[in-house]
Amino acid sequence: MGVALVTPFKEDDSVDFEALQRLVEYQIQNGADYLVVLGTTAEMPTLAREEKAEIVRRVVAQVHRRIPIVLGVGGNCTREVVRSLEQDDFRDIYAILSVVPYYNKPSQEGIYRHYKAIAQATPRPLILYNVPGRTGVNMTADTTLCIAREFEHVVAVKEASGNIVQADSIIKNRPCHFEVISGDDSITLPLISLGAIGVISVIGNALPAEFSRMVRLALSGDYEKARNIHARFIELFELLVVDGNPAGVKSLLHLMGYIENRLRLPLVPTRTLTDEKIRDVLQRI
């Protein structure tokens, strides 16, 4: 279980670095296998370049090489992503997570060439990230497999299309060095049953011990116990996305006392009704 870290904010809209460091320590002590920094859940598009650099510096220092760090480096300008990979400091970064280009809506050939340029710009392990609900375009199984077969350091795809048939096709036809990672908490269990190796999780921000236990039980083949944990979270899975991510998980973390319930525009906190439902589920579990 990797955790897609949120970015805590203070009431004045500045980054709450102290809360971030506490949250990182909470993940490490409660079962996270690795951390994903500056991904979708981090509200990355709203962060200034200086803030991103400081977030990475603080997380690296707090982790102190106890677990791997995966850094989100993506965008819809291939040249800019390549420039970042060639010039920025990645000394303490284990792997790169790079999203399918958004807004431009490239063809499959454009997606392939984008990732080819990225793969040629870095020797570090590279995780593809397919999330058509946000990017506006789906990276097909054929395109994913083409990239994976060409570059041995392209080690996985975070598959968040919600298309289990597509994920299954990738799992069945992948080269031996390439894995599938669930990008959706709610279908992690079925994807692991098909051969996925885990999840990059949102709910893991708040409940890392419980969710990582489910993942490990499933990976060990103990599906009955894993299903019991999954069943406890079904209502929460829906509540965490009904008003958008990361609004839901920030509400949950706020109710647990870890962060302020603040997001940066254009994102806003969950509705009061959603907050109340999340509180009710949290008390039950």
Disulfide bonds with the S-S distance in Angstrom:
none
